[in-house]
Amino acid sequence: ADILSAVAKGAALLTGLTTEHVLRTAKVADVAVVIFVRGKKPDEPVLELARSYNLPVLLTEYSLFVASGRLYLNGLRGLDGSW
């Protein structure tokens, strides 16, 4: 529920959860990309669901904190222009 109330259309969603529920929520929230952090790798059914939604999925070894910081340093900002 927090995601649905706090995500702007076209946002990037960073998460350590690799469930289909995350992708369904991302689809409803009109998220542009889901980034799985901490080296998490979703199972094939999760990837198949992402493909069916035409939703890009990225993986990183970085923690949520470090990945967010690196995106911020490269120009990605939060809803109000800051994080």
C-alpha positions as CSV (number, residue, x, y, z in Angstrom):
1,A,0.0,0.0,0.0
2,D,2.9,2.4,0.7
3,I,4.2,1.9,-2.8
4,L,0.9,2.7,-4.4
5,S,0.6,6.0,-2.4
6,A,4.2,7.1,-2.9
7,V,5.3,6.2,-6.4
8,A,5.1,8.5,-9.3
9,K,4.3,7.1,-12.8
10,G,7.5,6.1,-14.5
11,A,9.5,5.7,-11.3
12,A,12.2,3.1,-10.5
13,L,11.3,0.7,-7.8
14,L,14.3,-0.7,-5.8
15,T,13.6,-3.8,-3.7
16,G,15.1,-6.9,-2.1
17,L,11.8,-8.8,-2.5
18,T,11.7,-11.1,-5.5
19,T,8.1,-12.1,-5.5
20,E,5.4,-11.8,-8.2
21,H,3.5,-9.5,-5.8
22,V,6.2,-6.9,-6.2
23,L,5.8,-7.0,-10.0
24,R,2.0,-6.8,-9.7
25,T,2.2,-3.8,-7.4
26,A,4.8,-2.2,-9.8
27,K,2.4,-2.7,-12.7
28,V,-0.6,-1.1,-10.8
29,A,1.7,1.8,-9.8
30,D,2.9,2.2,-13.4
31,V,6.6,1.8,-12.4
32,A,9.0,2.0,-15.3
33,V,11.6,-0.4,-13.9
34,V,12.1,-2.8,-11.0
35,I,15.7,-3.1,-9.6
36,F,16.4,-6.0,-7.4
37,V,19.2,-5.2,-4.9
38,R,21.6,-7.2,-2.7
39,G,22.3,-9.8,-5.4
40,K,18.7,-11.1,-5.3
41,K,17.7,-13.1,-8.3
42,P,14.0,-13.6,-9.1
43,D,12.8,-17.1,-10.1
44,E,11.8,-17.8,-13.7
45,P,8.0,-17.3,-13.0
46,V,8.7,-13.8,-11.7
47,L,10.8,-13.0,-14.8
48,E,8.1,-14.4,-17.0
49,L,5.6,-12.1,-15.3
50,A,7.9,-9.1,-15.9
51,R,8.1,-10.1,-19.5
52,S,4.4,-10.3,-19.8
53,Y,4.1,-6.8,-18.4
54,N,6.9,-5.5,-20.6
55,L,8.5,-4.4,-17.3
56,P,12.3,-4.1,-17.3
57,V,14.0,-5.8,-14.4
58,L,17.6,-5.0,-13.4
59,L,19.8,-6.7,-10.8
60,T,22.6,-5.2,-8.7
61,E,24.9,-6.5,-6.0
62,Y,24.6,-3.1,-4.2
63,S,22.5,-2.7,-1.1
64,L,19.3,-0.7,-1.3
65,F,21.1,2.2,0.4
66,V,24.1,2.2,-2.0
67,A,22.0,1.6,-5.1
68,S,19.8,4.5,-4.2
69,G,22.7,6.8,-3.5
70,R,24.4,5.9,-6.8
71,L,21.2,6.6,-8.7
72,Y,20.9,9.9,-6.9
73,L,24.5,10.9,-7.7
74,N,23.8,10.2,-11.3
75,G,20.8,12.5,-11.4
76,L,17.8,10.4,-10.4
77,R,15.7,12.3,-7.9
78,G,12.7,11.6,-5.7
79,L,9.1,12.8,-6.1
80,D,9.9,16.2,-4.7
81,G,13.3,16.6,-6.5
82,S,15.2,15.3,-3.5
83,W,15.6,12.2,-1.4
